[in-house]
């Protein structure tokens, strides 16, 4: 899979770094550790952007996005949230979920792949329906 540039605000970076710090203190299962190491790697390579300068087609925390699952030919709509706000029935997925980590910082048109137990899952970001920064909501 080709690695594209990803973007994140300093505010989101700080909150996610704090979350990872808590995880370091209370390490869980091996699979969780591998997944969170992946999030840490994504954050390490991200371009830090002022909230007012982040492109409106980038997935940030609390963004609502429409994805297409290329293997199932279906659209998915999710809001990317912090773990305490996750609610699968309401379409709110945690940044700690594999798909949450996978889409953070990517933009409309990007195709993201990540390993799942039965192979590779692939989704395309079709549309950012709501992005806090574009709406002027800088600290949700």
C-alpha positions as CSV (number, residue, x, y, z in Angstrom):
1,X,0.0,0.0,0.0
2,X,1.3,3.4,-0.9
3,X,1.7,5.8,2.1
4,X,0.2,9.2,1.4
5,X,0.7,12.4,3.4
6,X,-1.7,12.7,6.3
7,X,-2.7,15.8,8.2
8,X,-3.6,16.4,11.8
9,X,-4.2,19.5,14.0
10,X,-1.9,20.1,17.0
11,X,-5.0,19.9,19.2
12,X,-5.9,16.4,18.0
13,X,-2.2,15.4,18.1
14,X,-1.9,16.4,21.8
15,X,-5.1,14.6,22.8
16,X,-4.2,11.4,20.9
17,X,-0.6,11.5,22.3
18,X,-2.1,11.8,25.8
19,X,-4.4,8.8,25.0
20,X,-1.3,6.8,23.8
21,X,0.5,7.7,27.1
22,X,-2.3,6.3,29.1
23,X,-2.1,3.1,27.0
24,X,1.6,2.9,27.7
25,X,0.9,2.9,31.4
26,X,-1.8,0.3,31.2
27,X,-0.8,-2.0,28.3
28,X,-3.5,-4.4,27.3
29,X,-3.6,-7.3,24.9
30,X,-1.0,-8.0,22.3
31,X,-3.4,-7.2,19.4
32,X,-4.3,-3.9,21.0
33,X,-0.6,-3.1,21.5
34,X,0.1,-3.7,17.8
35,X,-2.8,-1.6,16.8
36,X,-1.9,1.3,19.0
37,X,1.7,1.1,17.9
38,X,0.3,1.7,14.4
39,X,-1.6,4.8,15.6
40,X,1.6,6.0,17.1
41,X,3.5,5.5,13.8
42,X,0.7,7.4,11.9
43,X,1.0,10.3,14.3
44,X,4.8,10.4,14.0
45,X,4.6,10.8,10.3
46,X,1.6,13.2,10.2
47,X,1.9,16.8,9.0
48,X,0.9,19.1,11.8
49,X,-1.5,21.8,10.6
50,X,-3.1,24.8,12.3
51,X,-6.9,24.1,12.6
52,X,-7.7,27.1,10.4
53,X,-5.3,25.7,7.7
54,X,-6.4,22.1,7.5
55,X,-7.9,21.2,4.2
56,X,-11.7,20.7,4.4
57,X,-11.5,17.3,2.7
58,X,-9.3,15.8,5.4
59,X,-10.6,13.4,8.1
60,X,-10.0,14.9,11.5
61,X,-11.3,13.9,15.0
62,X,-15.1,14.4,15.1
63,X,-15.4,14.4,11.3
64,X,-18.3,12.6,9.8
65,X,-17.3,10.8,6.6
66,X,-18.8,8.6,3.9
67,X,-16.6,5.7,3.0
68,X,-17.0,3.0,0.4
69,X,-15.9,-0.5,1.2
70,X,-14.4,-1.7,-2.0
71,X,-14.7,-5.4,-1.3
72,X,-18.4,-5.2,-0.4
73,X,-19.6,-2.4,-2.7
74,X,-21.3,-0.6,0.1
75,X,-21.2,2.9,1.6
76,X,-20.5,3.5,5.3
77,X,-21.0,6.7,7.2
78,X,-19.0,7.2,10.4
79,X,-18.1,9.9,12.9
80,X,-14.5,9.5,14.1
81,X,-14.5,10.0,17.9
82,X,-12.4,9.5,21.0
83,X,-13.0,6.2,22.8
84,X,-15.4,7.6,25.5
85,X,-17.8,8.9,22.8
86,X,-17.8,5.7,20.7
87,X,-21.3,4.4,19.9
88,X,-21.6,1.8,17.1
89,X,-25.4,2.2,16.8
90,X,-25.0,5.9,16.3
91,X,-22.2,5.4,13.7
92,X,-19.6,6.9,16.1
93,X,-16.3,4.9,15.7
94,X,-13.4,5.2,18.1
95,X,-10.0,6.3,16.9
96,X,-8.8,3.1,18.6
97,X,-10.9,0.9,16.2
98,X,-8.8,-0.3,13.3
99,X,-10.9,1.6,10.8
100,X,-10.7,4.8,12.9
101,X,-7.0,4.7,13.0
102,X,-6.9,3.9,9.3
103,X,-8.8,7.0,8.1
104,X,-7.4,9.7,10.5
105,X,-5.6,12.3,8.5
106,X,-6.5,11.0,5.1
107,X,-8.5,13.0,2.5
108,X,-11.3,12.5,0.0
109,X,-10.2,10.2,-2.8
110,X,-7.7,8.3,-0.7
111,X,-7.9,4.5,-0.5
112,X,-6.8,3.0,2.8
113,X,-5.9,-0.6,3.5
114,X,-5.2,-2.4,6.7
115,X,-4.9,-6.0,7.8
116,X,-8.0,-7.9,9.2
117,X,-8.2,-11.5,10.3
118,X,-9.4,-12.6,6.9
119,X,-7.0,-10.6,4.8
120,X,-6.9,-6.9,3.8
121,X,-9.8,-4.4,4.2
122,X,-9.9,-1.5,1.8
123,X,-12.0,1.6,2.0
124,X,-12.1,4.8,-0.1
125,X,-12.9,8.1,1.5
126,X,-15.7,9.4,-0.7
127,X,-16.8,12.5,1.2
128,X,-16.2,14.5,4.4
129,X,-19.8,15.3,5.4
130,X,-18.7,17.4,8.4
131,X,-15.3,18.5,9.6
132,X,-15.1,20.6,12.8
133,X,-12.3,22.7,11.6
134,X,-14.1,23.6,8.3
135,X,-17.2,24.4,10.4
136,X,-15.2,26.7,12.7
137,X,-15.6,24.3,15.7
138,X,-11.9,24.2,16.7
139,X,-12.1,22.4,20.0
140,X,-14.7,19.7,20.1
